[in-house]
Amino acid sequence: MDFSSFLTSLGTSFVIFVVLMLIFTWLSRKPGNHVVYYPNRIIRGLEPYEGIRLTRNPFTWIKEAVSSTEADVIRHSGVDAAVYFVYLSTALGILVLSGVILLPVLLPVAYTAEKTISANETTSAGSFNELDKLSMAHIAQKSHRLWAFVAATYWVSFVTYYLLWRAYKHVSNMRAEALMSSEVKNEQFAVLVRDIPPLQNSQTRNEQVDSYFKAIYPDTYYKSMVITDNKVPNKIFAELEGYRKKLARSEAIYAGSKGTASPEGTRPTTKTGFMGLVGNKVDAIEYYNEKIRELVPKLESEQKIAMKDKQQPAAVIFFNNRVSAASAAQCLHDTMVDKWTAMEAPEARQLLWAILSKNFYERLIRQYLVYFVVFLTIFFYMIPIGLISALTTLDNLKKLLPFLKPVLDQATVRTILGAYLPQLALIIFLALLPSFLLFLSKAEGIPSLSHAERAASGKYFYFSVLNVFIGVTVGHTLFDSLKTIQDDPNSIFNVLAASLPGSATFFLTFVALKFFVGYGLELSRIIPLIIYHLKKKYLCKTEDEVKEAWAPGDLKYGTRFPNDMLILTIVLCYSVIAPIILIFGVLYFGLGWLILRNQVILLILHPAFASRFGYIYFHVYLTPDPAFASGFHQQVLKVYVPAYETYGRMWPHMYNRIAASLLLYQATMIGYFSAKEFIYSPVLVPLPILTLLFIYLCSMKYYRFFQVTALDVACRELKDTPNLEGVLRSYLARSLSAEKGTDDVQFVNDLVHVSRPGSVV
């Protein structure tokens, strides 16, 4: 990338950010856009600007973001959102404290060195000498000036140790305070039990579970709810919900057709065949009503069959106090680990019901198969990403597609393509992966959505590091390096170390594009706004459809965090080689903290809205609609709505990835100093050892508490006596409670205490 392309990329990215910020300021004032920019206020029945200065300027959002405290975030959004901001502030602190020393020390040391930079050491293929002079590439081989960079490597490492230790301790305290809350949290009284042994004698599954746990916990055990195979009820329930939505839509169309010219209106019609596109044409309202009348008794019949004949070897058991539940979740209940496996029950809204019945060995096999598939994905994805990195350089494009040379030689085209083509190609290519990794994680046998997202996030992180960081680093010299690697396979590590400087400008512009354009789009919400207005104009006919069109989503930790970690990994690994990248990293995490803080201004969800739309907004898969949504103290963000709460269980995952990035940084620095023929490079060898010891120490001290709830935390008094029946009902599958309602006591008793085989349910 030449100097003009570099400046073009930075300049246009900054201009785009400013434009998007102004668009946000302008569009957020329009009454028709309030549901996109202020959904929480609309939900509460408030005016969009209530509590906010009416005269807004482009920078008002910054004041609003900074004014919110961590206590506000925890109180209204939960610990998970607060932990994510701890991660952002920790990453920001690492880069700021590193930059305080590295920028004023290393830049003069590098700039004043006297050396002619060779083509294989340049940070930009020899076309951007100004940046080369501010990097390690400007330091001669074996130079004593390299000692300054050795000291800088140690400084970055120790800053990271210090801030990670503080953050781990802080998040641990945060989690403890949340779990000690006097508020009743349903999941704190529930334990998920899997790998239940086969039935003996004439016992039912409920009787088997109850008798087993009553013998162990005679005074504190309450009841069990056996997991059932709900595939058929789920299918019928989904079909029933679909017809109800279509009926509401048809009735709205019919009501809208009435007017002074046609007081009778025109009744809508539909076809009875596939997707309403083929078959006989019939009256839509009558047809959908008839379908609903047919499906309701069918659903009730399948509910009874599922409860009676399709019980699975898994159950959720309930205790009358938090200490017993916490103790049971972390105890060994059988001499064999593949029987009566107990764990803390996740929230009902995030249980992956279909996977709960998988036994111990099936889960183990699935896990290894998924790991193998992920390995293949990472390995084979590296090939196209390396090719993308290689092919999207202008010189390689001209070699491979010579007919484009007249176009690529145009100064304007060359500048624009050089500024954006490689980065955009990489970003688009990466966007295809997260859904596939989440699918694989769920297939492992993981019981909850939050755990599946953490697993997918870990896979995505390692994929990003191996394919993006390493793939791009080697890829820009791929065609030149293949012969070297072919002749000497062991030289791949030397190729990586020698390739690091050449990717510096690519990653500089990649980070700039991510924070200026990415966070500009985040702030302006221009894409959700366009989608909302298109849906409202052409697709939405009912009030419910309009509300679904502007429904806010969650923060999507499964993709957001790995993307952040990729940036942190890049900045860490280049912090000493090209210290100027620290400025870009600080801007990325600083803007990210501000903009996401603006999006996370929290208010309580209106109960009437929760009871009606809890299933839509909270991704409650197969959980009761009104009882669960109104009984669980649901909360919303200014823009985003949390899909789950794990009380900070994401943090060890975050910590481990930061530590892994630190290890990669230290390894690359050892390799690069060796490439510089610095005979004292072994002085850096203790760093990876220190990092491994640091990881071990933190894990031994803190990690256990993030796996299970400490009994000292669980023993704190509650403000109210828990309604155990309400706790149990919150875990009923939505397809089983539909049509009956969770207040139907007889229905709940039927589900919890299923009659013996052969009797009438």
Secondary structure as the mmCIF struct_conf table of DSSP 4:
data_model
#
loop_
_struct_conf.conf_type_id
_struct_conf.id
_struct_conf.beg_label_comp_id
_struct_conf.beg_label_asym_id
_struct_conf.beg_label_seq_id
_struct_conf.end_label_comp_id
_struct_conf.end_label_asym_id
_struct_conf.end_label_seq_id
HELX_RH_AL_P HELX_RH_AL_P1 PHE A 3 LEU A 27
TURN_TY1_P TURN_TY1_P1 SER A 28 ARG A 29
BEND BEND1 LYS A 30 LYS A 30
HELX_RH_3T_P HELX_RH_3T_P1 PRO A 31 ASN A 33
HELX_RH_AL_P HELX_RH_AL_P2 HIS A 34 TYR A 37
HELX_RH_AL_P HELX_RH_AL_P3 PRO A 39 ARG A 44
TURN_TY1_P TURN_TY1_P2 GLY A 45 GLY A 45
TURN_TY1_P TURN_TY1_P3 PRO A 48 GLY A 51
BEND BEND2 ILE A 52 ILE A 52
BEND BEND3 LEU A 54 THR A 55
TURN_TY1_P TURN_TY1_P4 PRO A 58 PHE A 59
HELX_RH_AL_P HELX_RH_AL_P4 THR A 60 SER A 67
HELX_RH_AL_P HELX_RH_AL_P5 GLU A 70 SER A 77
HELX_RH_AL_P HELX_RH_AL_P6 VAL A 79 TYR A 111
TURN_TY1_P TURN_TY1_P5 THR A 112 THR A 112
HELX_LH_PP_P HELX_LH_PP_P1 THR A 116 SER A 118
TURN_TY1_P TURN_TY1_P6 ALA A 119 GLU A 121
BEND BEND4 THR A 123 SER A 124
TURN_TY1_P TURN_TY1_P7 ALA A 125 GLY A 126
BEND BEND5 SER A 127 SER A 127
HELX_RH_AL_P HELX_RH_AL_P7 ASN A 129 ASP A 132
TURN_TY1_P TURN_TY1_P8 LYS A 133 LEU A 134
BEND BEND6 SER A 135 SER A 135
HELX_RH_3T_P HELX_RH_3T_P2 MET A 136 HIS A 138
BEND BEND7 ILE A 139 ILE A 139
HELX_LH_PP_P HELX_LH_PP_P2 ALA A 140 ALA A 140
TURN_TY1_P TURN_TY1_P9 GLN A 141 LYS A 142
TURN_TY1_P TURN_TY1_P10 HIS A 144 ARG A 145
HELX_RH_AL_P HELX_RH_AL_P8 LEU A 146 LEU A 179
TURN_TY1_P TURN_TY1_P11 MET A 180 MET A 180
BEND BEND8 SER A 182 GLU A 183
HELX_RH_3T_P HELX_RH_3T_P3 ASN A 186 PHE A 189
STRN STRN1 ALA A 190 ARG A 194
HELX_LH_PP_P HELX_LH_PP_P3 ILE A 196 LEU A 199
TURN_TY1_P TURN_TY1_P12 ASN A 201 SER A 202
HELX_RH_AL_P HELX_RH_AL_P9 ARG A 205 ILE A 216
BEND BEND9 TYR A 217 TYR A 217
TURN_TY1_P TURN_TY1_P13 PRO A 218 THR A 220
STRN STRN2 TYR A 221 THR A 228
HELX_RH_AL_P HELX_RH_AL_P10 LYS A 231 SER A 257
BEND BEND10 GLY A 259 ALA A 261
TURN_TY1_P TURN_TY1_P14 PRO A 263 GLU A 264
STRN STRN3 THR A 269 LYS A 271
BEND BEND11 THR A 272 GLY A 273
HELX_RH_3T_P HELX_RH_3T_P4 PHE A 274 GLY A 276
BEND BEND12 LEU A 277 GLY A 279
STRN STRN4 LYS A 281 ASP A 283
HELX_RH_AL_P HELX_RH_AL_P11 ALA A 284 ASP A 309
STRN STRN5 GLN A 311 PHE A 319
BEND BEND13 ASN A 320 ASN A 321
HELX_RH_AL_P HELX_RH_AL_P12 ARG A 322 ALA A 329
TURN_TY1_P TURN_TY1_P15 GLN A 330 GLN A 330
BEND BEND14 CYS A 331 CYS A 331
BEND BEND15 ASP A 334 MET A 336
TURN_TY1_P TURN_TY1_P16 VAL A 337 ASP A 338
BEND BEND16 LYS A 339 TRP A 340
STRN STRN6 THR A 341 GLU A 344
HELX_LH_PP_P HELX_LH_PP_P4 ALA A 345 GLU A 347
HELX_RH_3T_P HELX_RH_3T_P5 ALA A 348 GLN A 350
STRN STRN7 LEU A 351 LEU A 351
HELX_RH_3T_P HELX_RH_3T_P6 TRP A 353 ILE A 355
TURN_TY1_P TURN_TY1_P17 LEU A 356 SER A 357
HELX_RH_AL_P HELX_RH_AL_P13 PHE A 360 LEU A 391
TURN_TY1_P TURN_TY1_P18 THR A 392 THR A 392
BEND BEND17 THR A 393 THR A 393
HELX_RH_AL_P HELX_RH_AL_P14 LEU A 394 LEU A 400
HELX_RH_3T_P HELX_RH_3T_P7 PRO A 402 LEU A 404
HELX_RH_AL_P HELX_RH_AL_P15 LYS A 405 LEU A 408
TURN_TY1_P TURN_TY1_P19 ASP A 409 ASP A 409
BEND BEND18 GLN A 410 GLN A 410
HELX_RH_AL_P HELX_RH_AL_P16 ALA A 411 LEU A 430
TURN_TY1_P TURN_TY1_P20 ALA A 431 LEU A 432
BEND BEND19 LEU A 433 LEU A 433
HELX_RH_AL_P HELX_RH_AL_P17 PRO A 434 ALA A 443
TURN_TY1_P TURN_TY1_P21 GLU A 444 GLY A 445
STRN STRN8 SER A 448 SER A 448
HELX_RH_AL_P HELX_RH_AL_P18 LEU A 449 PHE A 463
HELX_RH_PI_P HELX_RH_PI_P1 SER A 464 ILE A 470
HELX_RH_AL_P HELX_RH_AL_P19 GLY A 471 GLY A 475
TURN_TY1_P TURN_TY1_P22 HIS A 476 THR A 477
HELX_RH_AL_P HELX_RH_AL_P20 LEU A 478 ASP A 487
HELX_RH_3T_P HELX_RH_3T_P8 PRO A 489 SER A 491
HELX_RH_AL_P HELX_RH_AL_P21 ILE A 492 SER A 499
TURN_TY1_P TURN_TY1_P23 LEU A 500 LEU A 500
HELX_RH_3T_P HELX_RH_3T_P9 PRO A 501 SER A 503
HELX_RH_AL_P HELX_RH_AL_P22 ALA A 504 ALA A 512
HELX_RH_PI_P HELX_RH_PI_P2 LEU A 513 GLY A 518
HELX_RH_AL_P HELX_RH_AL_P23 TYR A 519 SER A 524
HELX_RH_AL_P HELX_RH_AL_P24 ILE A 526 TYR A 538
TURN_TY1_P TURN_TY1_P24 LEU A 539 LEU A 539
BEND BEND20 THR A 542 THR A 542
HELX_RH_AL_P HELX_RH_AL_P25 GLU A 543 ALA A 549
TURN_TY1_P TURN_TY1_P25 TRP A 550 TRP A 550
HELX_RH_AL_P HELX_RH_AL_P26 TYR A 557 TYR A 574
TURN_TY1_P TURN_TY1_P26 SER A 575 ILE A 577
BEND BEND21 ALA A 578 ALA A 578
TURN_TY1_P TURN_TY1_P27 PRO A 579 ILE A 580
HELX_RH_AL_P HELX_RH_AL_P27 ILE A 581 GLN A 599
STRN STRN9 LEU A 603 ILE A 604
HELX_LH_PP_P HELX_LH_PP_P5 LEU A 605 HIS A 606
HELX_RH_AL_P HELX_RH_AL_P28 PRO A 607 TYR A 617
TURN_TY1_P TURN_TY1_P28 PHE A 618 HIS A 619
TURN_TY1_P TURN_TY1_P29 TYR A 621 LEU A 622
BEND BEND22 ASP A 625 ASP A 625
HELX_RH_AL_P HELX_RH_AL_P29 PRO A 626 GLY A 631
TURN_TY1_P TURN_TY1_P30 PHE A 632 HIS A 633
STRN STRN10 GLN A 635 VAL A 636
BEND BEND23 LYS A 638 VAL A 639
BEND BEND24 ALA A 643 ALA A 643
BEND BEND25 TYR A 647 GLY A 648
TURN_TY1_P TURN_TY1_P31 ARG A 649 ARG A 649
HELX_RH_AL_P HELX_RH_AL_P30 MET A 650 ALA A 675
TURN_TY1_P TURN_TY1_P32 LYS A 676 GLU A 677
TURN_TY1_P TURN_TY1_P33 ILE A 679 TYR A 680
HELX_RH_3T_P HELX_RH_3T_P10 SER A 681 LEU A 684
TURN_TY1_P TURN_TY1_P34 VAL A 685 VAL A 685
HELX_RH_AL_P HELX_RH_AL_P31 PRO A 686 CYS A 698
HELX_RH_PI_P HELX_RH_PI_P3 SER A 699 TYR A 703
HELX_RH_AL_P HELX_RH_AL_P32 ARG A 704 GLN A 707
BEND BEND26 VAL A 708 VAL A 708
HELX_RH_AL_P HELX_RH_AL_P33 LEU A 711 ALA A 714
TURN_TY1_P TURN_TY1_P35 CYS A 715 CYS A 715
BEND BEND27 ARG A 716 ARG A 716
HELX_LH_PP_P HELX_LH_PP_P6 GLU A 717 LEU A 718
BEND BEND28 LYS A 719 ASP A 720
HELX_RH_AL_P HELX_RH_AL_P34 LEU A 724 ARG A 729
TURN_TY1_P TURN_TY1_P36 SER A 730 TYR A 731
BEND BEND29 LEU A 732 LEU A 732
HELX_RH_AL_P HELX_RH_AL_P35 ARG A 734 SER A 737
TURN_TY1_P TURN_TY1_P37 ALA A 738 LYS A 740
TURN_TY1_P TURN_TY1_P38 THR A 742 ASP A 743
HELX_RH_AL_P HELX_RH_AL_P36 VAL A 745 VAL A 752
BEND BEND30 HIS A 753 HIS A 753
HELX_LH_PP_P HELX_LH_PP_P7 VAL A 754 ARG A 756
TURN_TY1_P TURN_TY1_P39 PRO A 757 GLY A 758
BEND BEND31 SER A 759 SER A 759
#
